[in-house]
Amino acid sequence: MKKPIFAAALLLSLAAGPLASSPALAVDSATPPSQAADASSPAAETAGTAPEATTPATDPGTDPATDPATDPVTDPAASVPPSSPPVTGPAVTGPAVTDPAADPAIAEPAVTDPVPAPDPELVTGGGIGAKWRSLGGAAGVLGEPTSNEQCSAGLCAQNFTGGPIYWTSKSGAHPVLLSSGRTGPQWTAGGGLAAFGYPIGDEIVLGPRSLQKFSSNKVIIWTGTRFLDFSTGSGIGRRWAASGAETVLGLPSAAETCGLKNGGCSQDFDNGTIYWSPQTGGQVIRGGIGTRWRAAGALNGVLGYPTTTEACAQVAGGCLQQFQGGNIYWSPATGAWITRGGIGTRYILTGGNRSSLGYPLANETCGQPAGGCIQRFQGGTIYWSPLTPAWTVRGGIAQRYATNGGAGGWLGYPTANEKCAGDQCIQSFQRGFIGYTKSAGTRAYGITECQKLNNGRSRYSTYGANRVLLTFTQGYGQSYATNVYCVRMAGTYVQDWRTDGYVGASGFKAPGVPSGPTRYLYSPTGSYSVTEAFGLGNPGTALPYRTLNPRSRWGGNPWTATYNKYFESSSWVGWDENMWYFATRATHDYRQGVVVNYNRPNIIQDAGFAIFLHMNKVPTAGCISLDDWAVVDYIRKSRPGDRIIMGTYSALFR
């Protein structure tokens, strides 16, 4: 409590006039800014009086005034000339008139009034002295000192003609300019030291306006037309100081306004406004972000109060500010725009303005098909709907999406961001996919049975094959089949093409049951790799290719060394197949074909053989037959490890 008590005392002392030295004020001073005064100096000396005048003695024996022998005034012989006649007039009864200069007994009495003391010597030194001298000393704005320095509890003060200087070890020395300053008179009028405390900074002049900060956390500001007592201890004041105060925000241009939404307050400054609420504290809004925020309804809009002050030095010279209901991003190239809700969340998860999306180019636009919203960014567009989360569409996929009608087209809204692997990318939508390859560009795909290879509804594994042919009938005993050629793009299977065809004339055997000899006309059920291709001439394939000749055979006799294998012979024995014959006859079944790796390489005798994918689209003895174009295309695109999954629909899919 020493400092507040001293402040009041010091205020009264300053108001009364020159500060007198007081031992009580110096007791608690930690390090006074100047040397202690000499005890013998006039400032500490008690004023005295002149020596008392001496009164003449009244002893008749020594008093010359009463000695007839020595007193010329009363000696008749000396006082009356001999030639003069005797005085015969009446005796003088009043006091005798004598010459004071000739008679020491009646000389003028000595002056007994006190002698005036000399003016006290005023010393200015230390931190206060340095500040005084920096302001021009006696010839400066403060003029001559009118008191000596006084200290107590670490605070020192000294009065000057133009105002006091206060010093502490923490804040240094600062004056209150009562005569030449703008804020000093308001300091005095508003209660001085007791109300504002001591100055912790010099008066700062900013054009026609001025401000000065004081130890009570208050700032006195002269706006040019009026004074504002601004407390830096309030939420708005603390933010003002933390945000660079007058150098960034400038001075208040209006008083604080409270009673806003949710118990908030605001105050306008030269270069922005500070908004404060119990939930968010005080935050600055300024510039283009502030303009966008106000255009969106300010406190009563979708964003509410700011929760941070704008953060600049973002990529591309941009700025970001967060609000209760979203964010505003600004850059020199795009201006300021709002991101919020599901789209705003997706934008942040993508990396925000540091991602390939860059900065927003507009606010979100709702009222889209199916109640959705979209927002455009420098590097793409984010789509949202009530049935789908928000996802980004960009690049070539975005162009293809637009040509297919966008969110209002057959694809619907995106259901994931694009996925890329190597030179392939793919993105899923409500009713299809858009894929991209470096060699072929973009292509849209519908959702077909290939999707069952993605979502776990296939009963058979693809074993990581890049291409899978799904061949299925709608039930047992049927040979007419649907064929869906699936290609894997960046880990997702989509339909390359779809066509009809045939399997064994007797249909499929159940899973796990061998198809048996070809004469029974059954096809096996399962997932099989393709190992090689054959025909009358290589159409261009990455599979091992065998060009047939008149001796080309495929073994069909169980318990022989050639069972279910290719070999060459000039004869056609038993159930062996003459591949040359089937390739060259009019129906050209084996003109082009692929070996389905059924009952291979671990051969089970009499379990079945010669299961091929071939031409001549008619019911078969267990093979798969397709149109010529489909077989050639399959061969050209196949790679070792590709698979064929075949069976009834219910056997293949859950």
N, C-alpha and C positions, 0 to 999 in steps of 0.2 A: 504493500500500500504506500510505500515511500514516494514512488514516482507520481501518482495522482495527487497526493497531498502537496508535494512540492510544486506540481504544475499549477495548482490553485494559488499557492503562495507566490510563486514566481510571476504569475499573471498580475496579482495585486501589486507586487513590487514594480513591475514594468509600467503599470498604469500610473503609479505614484510618481515616477520619475527615475533619476539615476539609481542604479543598483548599488547599495552599500555593501561592503564586504562583511560577511558574517561567518564566524567559525562554524556555526551550525550547518551552513550550506556546504562547507568544505569537508565535513567529517566523512561523508559517504562517497566522496568523489573518488572514482577508481584511478583515473589518469587525467587530471585537468589538462586542457590543451595549452595552457600557458604556465609560466613559473609563478610560485606563490609570491605575494607582495611582501616587500621588506617591512619589518615591524616598525622601522624608524621613518618610513616614508610618510609624506604629508597625508596620504590617503588614510593612514592608520593613526595619525597624531591628533590629540585633543587640542582644539583651539584655545590659546591663553590670552592674558591681558597685559598691558604695559605696566612697568614698575610704578608703585604708589608714590605720589608727590610728597616731598618732605616739608613739614610745617616749621616756621622759625621758632627757635626756643624762646621761652618767656621768663628765663632767669634774669632778674635785674642786674645781677653782677656781671653778666656776660652780654647782655642785650645792648648793642650800641645805641639803640633808639632811646634808651633811658639813662645812658651814661652822660652826665653834663659835661664831663671833661672831654669827651670824644664826640659828642653829638653836635655837629655843626648847625643842625636845624634849630636847636634850642639855646645855642650860645649867643647871648645878646651882642657880645663883642664881635662876633663873627657875622651876625645876621643884620646888624645895623651899622651903616657906614658912620665914621666919626663926625663927618661934617653934616650929617643929617640931624634934624631936630628930633627930639623925643616924640614918640607917638602919644598923643593926648586924647585921641578919639575913644569912643566907647569900646569896651572889650567885645571881641567876636565870640558870640555864643555858639555858633554852628561849628561844624568840623573844619579843621584847618585845611586849606587847599595846598597841597604839596605836589611836587614834581615826582611822579612815580619813578621816573628814570634816575633821579638823583637820590631817591630814598629807598634803599633796599628793604626797609621795614614794610613798605606798602607796595612792593612789587606785585605784578600780575600773578595770580595763583597758577599752579601747574595744571595741565589738562589731565583729568582723571578718567575719560571715556575709554573702553577697551580698544586695543589695536586690532583691525580686521585680519582674520587668518588668510593665508594664501590659498588659491584654488587647489583642490587635491590633484595629485598627479595621476592621470588615467593611462593604464597600460593595456595594450592590445597585442596578444601574442598567440602562439600555438596554432591549432587548427582554425580557431575563429579569426586570429590575426591574418593567417594565410588567405582565408576567404575574403576578408575585408580588403586586403591589399590587392587581391585579384580583381576586385570590383572597383579599383581606382583609389582605394584608401580614402583619406579625408576629402580629396577632390572628386570622389566617385559618387555613386547613387546613394550611399549610406551616410556620407559626411563624417563629422567628427564623432568619436565615442562620447557618450554622456554618462557612462558608468563603467566600473570595472567588471570583469568577468566573474560570474557566480556559478558554482557547481553543486550538484547534489544528486546522489543515486545515479551517477553516470551521465547526467544531463548537465550541460553548461550553457550559459547564455550571457550575452553582453548587448547593452543598448547602444544605439547610435542615433544620430539625428534623424536619419531616414528609416529607421526600423531596427529590430533586433536580429542578431545572428544566434542560431541554436546549433549545438554540436553534441553528437554521441559517437562512440567508437564504431558503431554499426553503420549509421547513416552519414557520418561526416558532418561538415558544417554547411548550413544553408540559411539564407536570410529570409525574413518576411519584409517585403518592400512596402512600407506604409505610405511613403511619399511618392515614389516613382513607379510602383507596380500597379497592376490591375487587380490582382487577387488579394493583396495584403489588406486593403481597406475592408473587403468583405470578411476576411479572417477576423479582424477586430470587431466589426459590426455583428458578426455571428457568434461571438463568445470567445474568440481568441484561443489561448492555450487550453482553457478549460473545456472548450467545445470541440476543437479540432486537433489538439495536440501540437507538437512541434513539427516543423517542416522536415520531410525526408527527401526532398528534392528542391532544386531551384525552380523559380517560376519559368515556365516554358511559353514562349510567344510563338503562336502559329498564325501568321498573318494578323488579322484584326482580333484574334482570340488568344486567350492565355489560360494556362492551368497550372496548379501547384498541388502536390501531394503532401499529406500530413500523416502523422503517426497513428491517428485514430482510424486509419483506412479510408478517410474521406479525402475527396479531391474537390477543390474549389475551381470552377471553370467560369471564365468570363466569355460569353458567346458573342459579344459585340453589342448585344442589346439587353442582356440580363445575366445574372449569376445563377449557376447550378451547383448545389452542394451534393456531390455524387459520391456515394459510399462504395469503395472497392471491396468492402467486406460482404456485400450482398452477392447473390448468385450471379446476377448480371455483371456486377462490378468485378468479381473474380474472373469471369470469363473475359471481360474487356482487358484486364491486366494480362491474363495469360495469352491472349491473342495478339499481343504486341501493342496494346493500348493505343495511344494517340498516333503512333507511327504507322499502324496498319488500319485500324478502324476509324481513326480520327476522334473528334470530340462528340459528345452527345449533341444531337440536334433537337432533342425533345426530352421532357421528363419521363421517368419510368411510368408505364401504364400496366396496371394489374387488373385482376378480375377477368382474365381471359379463360379460354376453355381449359377445364381440369385444373383450375386454380393457378394458371400461369401468368407470367408477366412478360413485357417486352419493352425495349428501349431502342430508339433509332439513333444511329451515329452517322458521321459523315460518309463512311464507306461501308455501311451495312447495318444490320439490325441484330440484336441479341434477343433470343427467345428463351425463356426459363419456365420450367414446370417442375413440380416435386418428383415426377417420374424420370425426367430426362436431364435435369440440371440446366445450366445456361449454355447455349450454343449459338454460334454466329451464322447468319445467313446473308449472303452478299452476291453480287455479280449475276452472271447468267443463270446460275443454279437458283438464286433467289427469285429471279424473274419467272423461271419455269414453275417453281413451287407456288408462287402467288397465282399464276395462271391456272394452276390445278386446284385452287380453292384455299391455299395456305392452311391454317390450322383446321379449318372446317372441311378441307378436301380429303382425298383418300390417303394422303401422306401423314397428316398430323404434325406433331412437333419433330424438329431435328433431334437426332440422338447423338450425332457427332458434328464437329465443325468440319467444313470441307477439307479434304485431303488432296492437295495438288501434287505436282511432280509425278503424276501418273504417266503411263506410256503415251507417246505422241503429244506430250505437253498438256494432258487432260487433268480433270479434277473429278472427285467423287464425294458425295455427301449422303449419309444414311439418315433415314427418317423412320418414324414408327411404322409407317405403312409401305415402305419401299425405299428405293435409292434413286438419286439423280446423278447421271453421268454427263460430263461436259468435255468437249475437246474443241480446239480451234476449227477443226474441219467439219464438225457435225453439230455444234451447238449443244444445248442441254436437253436431255430427254429422261423420262421416268421409266424404271423397270420395277415391277412389283408382282406379287402373287406367284402363281406357278411358273409363269414365264421368267420372272425375276429370279426365282430359285434355280431354274435350269441354267440361266445365264451365269449365275455365280458358280454353279457346279462345273460348268464348262470352262471356267477360268476368267469369266467377266471380260473386262476390257483388255486383259493380257492374253486372251485366247485368240483363235483365228476369227472369232466373230467381230472383234474390234468393238467400236462404240455403237450404241443405238442410233438409228437414223430417224426414228419417230417414236411416239408413244404407242403402246399396244392398241390394236384396233379390234374391238369385239363385234358381236353381231354377225359372225361368220356362220357358214353352214353348220347345222347341228349345235348351235349355241357356242361355237368356239371363238378363240381369239388368236391373233397373230401379231408379231412384232418383228420389224425388219432391222437388221444390223448391217454393219459394213461388210461382214463376211458370211452372211446367211440370214435365215429367217427362223424364228421359233414359233411353233404351232402348239396350241392347247385346245382341248375340248373337255366337256364334262365326263366323257367316257375314256379319255386317254390323258395321261400326264403330258407335260410339255416336253417337246423334243425339237432338235435343231435339224433343218434341212439346208444343205449348202452345195456349192460347186455344180458339177455336171448333173448330179442327182437332182438338185433343186431345179435345174432347167428342164430336165425330163418330167419332173413332177408337175411343173407349171403347164407343159404341153399336154399333160393328161388331165388337166382341169384342177390341179391343186387339191385343196381340202374339199372342194365341191365336185371333184371328179370321181371316177370309179375306184380309185385307190383309197380314198378317205384320208384320215389324219395319220401322221406317223406314229408308230408304236415303240420306236427306239431310235437312238442316234445311229448314224452310219457306222459300220464296222469295216475295217480295212485289213488286208493281209497281202503283203507283196504289192503286186500291181492290180489287186482286186479290191473293190468296195461294194457293200450292199447295205440297203436300208429297208426295214420292214414298215409296212403300212397296214391299215385295218383290213384291207382286202387284197393285199399283194406286196410286191417287192420292187425296188429299183436297184439294179446292179450295174457295176461299172468295171470294165477292164481297159487297160491301156491300149490294147490292140483293137477292141471292138467298140469302145465308147460305152454309152449307157443303154439300158434296155429295161422295160417294165415287165414284171412277171405276176401272174395271178397266183392265188393260193390253191394248191392242188394236193394230191396225195404225197407229193414230195415233202410237204410240211410235216407229215407224220414221221419223217426221218429226223426232223429237228426237235419235235416236242415229245419224243419218247413213246409215241403210239405205234411204232413199228415193232412187230414181234421179232424181227430178225435184224441183226446188226449189219451195218455197212462196212465195218472194219476199216473205217477211215477212207474209203474209196472216194475219189474225186468225181466219178460218174457212176450212177446207179440206174439200171433199167428196171422199172417195176412192171411186171407182167402179171395180170390177175384176171380171173373170171369172177362172175357173180355167184357162182355156186359150183358144186361138184357135178360131174357128168357133162359139163359145158366145155366147148373148145374155143368158142369165140372169146377173144381176150382184149383187154385194154392195155396199152403199153405207154408208160409215162417215163420219159428219159429225163432224169434229174441230174443237174450239175451242181457241184458245191462251189460257192463263191464266198470267200472269206469266212468259211466255216458253216455256211447256211446253204441248204439244198433248195434249189428252185427248179421249176420245170423248164427244160430246154425245148422239148417238143412232146407231142402226144399224138398217138395214132392207134388204129385198131390192128388186129392180127389174129393169129390162131395158135393154139397149142395142140397137144395130142387129141386125136379124135374122141378118145374116151374121157378126156378131161384130166384133172389132177388127182394124184394119189394124196392121201392125208399126210400131214407132217410126220416125218420119221418112217414112212412106209416106202420101200423101194418102188420105183416105177416098173421094174421088171423088163423082160425082153420087149423089143420094139414091136413085135407082132401083136402085143396087147394094147398098143396105142395110148399108153398113159404118159403123162408128164410128171416129173417129181416136184415136190414142194420144198422150198428152202432158199438159202442165200449162197450163191456160187460165184467164184471168181471167173474171169475170162483169161485164158492163157495164151491163145494164139489165134490168128486169122488165116483164112485160106481162100483160094479162088483161082480164077484164070488170069489175074493180073493185079498187082498191088495198087489200090487206089490212093495210097498214101496213108500210112498208119504207123503209130509207135509200137504196136504189138508185133511180136515175131510173125512174119507172114510166110505162108507156104504156097507156092504156085503149083497147082495140080497138073498131073500128067496122066497118060493112059494107064499107068501102073499104080496110081494112088488108090489105097484101100484103107478102110477102118474096120478093125477087128470086131466081129460080133459073135464069135463062137466062145462060149464059156470054157474055162479050164484049158485055154490055150495061151501061149506066150504073147499073142497079139491082141488078147481080149481088151476092148475099149482103148486101143492105141492106134496110131497111124502106122502103116507099113506099106510097102510096095510089093506088088505081085502081078504076074501076068494072068492069073486066074481069079475067078470070083467063086469062093467056096462057102457053102452053108449060109450062115447069117452075116457074113462079112458084107460091108457096103462098098460098092464100086463108086468112089467119089467122082471119078472122071465121067462116068455115065450120068450121074445126077447133075453134074456141072454143064454138060454139053447137050443134054436132051432138050426138047423144045420148051419145057417148063423151067429150065435152067435153075433148079433149086439151089445147087451149090456153086453157081457162078461166083458168088461172094458169100462168105460165111464166117462165123466165129465159133470157136469151141467153148461150150459151157462146161466148166470143170466139175461135172457131176460124176460121182463114183470114181474120182481120181484125186490124188495119185494113189491112194490106198484103195485098191480095186477089190470089190466084193463080187465074186463070181455070180453071174446070172441076175445081178441086181439092176442092170440096165446099162446101155451104152449109146454112143453116137447122139448125145443131146447137143444140138447145134442151134444157133440163131442163123437163119438163112432166108433166101428169097423164095418166091412162089407162095403167095399169101393164101394158103388153103389149110384145112385141118391136117395135122401131121401124125407121125408115128411116135411123137413124144417131144419133138423139137418146137421151137418158136419160129413162126414164119411171118414176115413183114413185107411191106412194099419194098421194091428195089431201092428207092431213094433212102428209105429209113435204114436199111442194112448198110448201104455205102456210107451214109453220114455217121452211123454208129462206129463203123470200122475206122473212119478217118479221125474221129475224136477220141477213141479209146486209148487208154494207157494200161500198161501192166498193173494189176491190182484193182482195176474196175470190176464191178459186180453186177450180177443179175439176180434179183429177188423175185421169185415166182411162186404162184399158188392161188388159192381162192382169196377173195377179199377178206373174208372173216379169218382165214388162216394167217394172213399177213399183218392185219391191223387190229388194234384194240378198239 
